[in-house]
Amino acid sequence: MKPRITTDVLIVGGGPVGLILAVDLGRRGIRCTLVDKKPAPEFLPKMERCNARTMEIFRRMGLADKVRAAGLPSDVPMDVYVALALNEPPLLRLPYPSVAEARADSAACHDGSMPLEPYQLISQYTLEPLLKAEAEQLASVTVRFECEFLSLSQHAEYVTAAVRASDGAVSEITAHYVVGCDGGSSTVRRQLGIPLRGEGNLLQLCQALYYCPDLVDLLPIGDGPGKGRHYHMADAQSTFLIMQDSTRHWTLHAAVECPEDMAAHFERTVGVPVRYEMLHAGHWKLNLLLAEHYQRGRVFLAGDAVHLVIPTGGLGMNTGVGDAIDLGWKLAAMLRGWGGPNLLASYEIERRQVGDRVLGASRHAWLGRRKWRAQYRPNIREATPEGQSTRDNLARVAEVEQRKSNEMIGAELGYRYVGSPIIWEEPGGPEHLFREYVPTTWPGARLPHVWLENQTAIQDLIGGGYALLRLGGTPADMSGLEGAMRACGAPLQVLTIDGGAARDVYGFDLILLRPDMHVAWRGQTAPPDAHQLVALVTGH
């Protein structure tokens, strides 16, 4: 006898990926329960930047303004420095626009080459409580911290999970689906017996979080670097300092013997006496690891549970957000009854290839950073011709190689799904680029951002289901596709856009978008068999 279903989707893990999945499902009216063994989100240094793609997703979820209000003020510079210490002349400054400047650039761009939303510096310990509060406001979402996932058993139509509450009581949750968003040491992944493959423990660093309220106001210190977000020290310890969203908290990473050494190392990095409190210090390892599978039966994995990357390029959490958004609408489609079997099968096919590319992008950036750090010599501080030569050479190499960590717009916006069973394939396709973004509507790609004539973003007009864009005054009769969509119960919105730059940028009269705004099909005329197209894109 089938047990009573407790919740439609059980989400294990209350970090950003699990919370975003809960919010996405909740906004679609899907019952979900999120469990996490922590008593509350932790005040620990982890990710510190939502990239452009993540911010576009937050905009579609109605969260972008809240995230920006909670994060780094929009006028703060985002520059990156290489220096010997914060009170010494920088060896290199790489200027990057503040959020306000980036938004102004986007407002003036009409060729689809820029994102609708630029990046936002926000610390994970700020983002998690914000997302948790959003999830808790949704009637169909139950959030249970201090509730530890223990084990699961799969059945043909449901999954049963054992969980333990804070008082030690063990109970069962029965769900149609389970999603493990429980990090690199994922208990769910281990339960499924899915291994991680790749390069593990490439380097071990210490990381420390400091409360240092005066530092940002002191910058520049003497002839040292000015205000920015990242400060890389040209030393033998791979030291780098990161400004957090409050501008009063800072994280320092360095290859030192033990966490207790991080206090003295912070003082050397700053270079002048400053009051501070070290709030946390601990070890972490650099990994490039990818899970062999993202799914087994009715259980799925997302975020760090399936891909562990070096933070170079800032692709870890942001890739997890993409996992959640890809999976959310597909789970909702199955639970609403209109999704076919290929819909859930497409999750691993689509997202694992992205995870693999992200590992490559992260490795590319890390090797670039290693290349300029390899130019370090012990004489780098000497006031000698040899010391000056070392400084000049390191800065010259870093000017090229450090950019690989900070310029990843292609990896953020340009990925497209290849070989997916729910995308109408076209032969060939543009190259996947890490650092450059070339707008395209090739099937599988994200729809490029375009402003319409009244400075309305086309993304803002697109809802949460499928969308058919009719561009350039096309006379094509799409009633067959609309009827086929209605017949299978899939939500479809038709948008007619006659003027503006959209037709010129997109290159096609007709574009069918999935609920995650990736292109499912495009054409100049109506498809010859609308029912076949609809069956494919809905997973049948």
C-alpha angles and dihedrals in degrees: 000000000000112000123233111277109243095192137352096235128019113203116198112203131042100215123114095284096051092043093049090050090050092050092047093049092043092053088053090053095249117147110238137164123207120200130188128170093220116095090229141339108301128238094232131131112255129126118005108182136058107204127221096270092050091049090052088053090049089051090055089050092050092247106104096093092047092050092049093047090053095044138063113322111263096240097057114111117248095205123148122218138194111204146146092239136336092263096051129078111278117250090210139006121197107193119214127177123260116241090261091053092045091051090051090051090051092049090057095046119094104165099081094248097116132061122253089232124033124215124290126209106222126149118238090237087060096042098049098060089046092054092043090055090050092050092048091055092061114093094215095051126084116193116197117181117178086043115116123205110227110172146330141215124202127220133179095267105017148017126234119208129190115219133180123218125214091265090058096254113143119213139164130248117197117202139167089232139011125207120196110212092156103125139248095321090047114181089199092055091049090049088056092048093234113152130212116234130197138053116340132188095009091163136354119221136175118236125198134183119215135190103217109157098178102049099084091051091050093056121140092044108197107310091339131117120304128227115317143129105249129039116187115195118216096227142112094264100065088240122184132168123208127198111224126218097269090054083223096080126064135185124211126197122193143149099247131147100253139358092254089067091064094084094060090040091055090052091051091048094051092043098204132067111273132162114250144151122218104222101179140002131180146136127271134179132225111234138175102194134149128190117241089228137018095201143034116183110306094347123091135185129214141174121005089353087077106021129036114184138173108260091241103122094018093252104135108083092026091058088050089055088056089051091053094048093047092050099040099067092042093054089047091051092053093047091047090052103240100093120098128218094265091062096075092034088059093062095076093038092054104036100039091058088052090049090051092050091047090054088053093049092047091049090048091054094043093051088051091053091047090051095058093040088055088066090068115117128181089244093063093111096046119116090225135106088255092052091048090050090053091050093047094047094048091049091048093053093041091053087066104029102041090058088069089070096046104038109062103133092131092056090047102047107011105063116116132184116252125195094008115159091221099053124081100238125222119196115258121002140194122294118267107243127191101199105027130059120208112184114238140161093208107147109274095030129114112259106256117243113255131176116226122219095277092049091259114146112238088221090063091060094054117091133204100280134057115311129203113204116205107195138185097013095295114186092206114141105232097169090111092059092044091051093047091052091050091048093057093042097242116146113248131182121192117209121189112200114177106167139036132053098303097096092046093049097041096043096209136084095220129039126174113204129197120228089267091056095250115136112256098177140350134191148154093232136027114288113262091233111029094178091055091051093048091047090053099047093046093051100255 
